[in-house]
Amino acid sequence: MSAASNRSKADQDPATWLPPAVGYRCQYVTDWVADKMRWGLTIDATERHALADRVGRCSNMPITVTLAR
């Protein structure tokens, strides 16, 4: 991720920002879900809807979660 891209993201979630590289979006979203699950983080309704929509477009993309200890 470039510095400019990272600045444009700021602290947004996938409901309001996705990587400009379309080919990386599925990986980004599945990593986001895995991190949320790993650390037991909450999501709001808008984020949940965006994640469900985006993950639904990522056929056969596994989400691998390593639980925090």
PyMOL commands that set and color helices and strands:
alter all, ss='L'
color gray80, all
select helices_A, chain A and resi 3-9+22-39+45-56
alter helices_A, ss='H'
color red, helices_A
deselect
rebuild
show_as cartoon
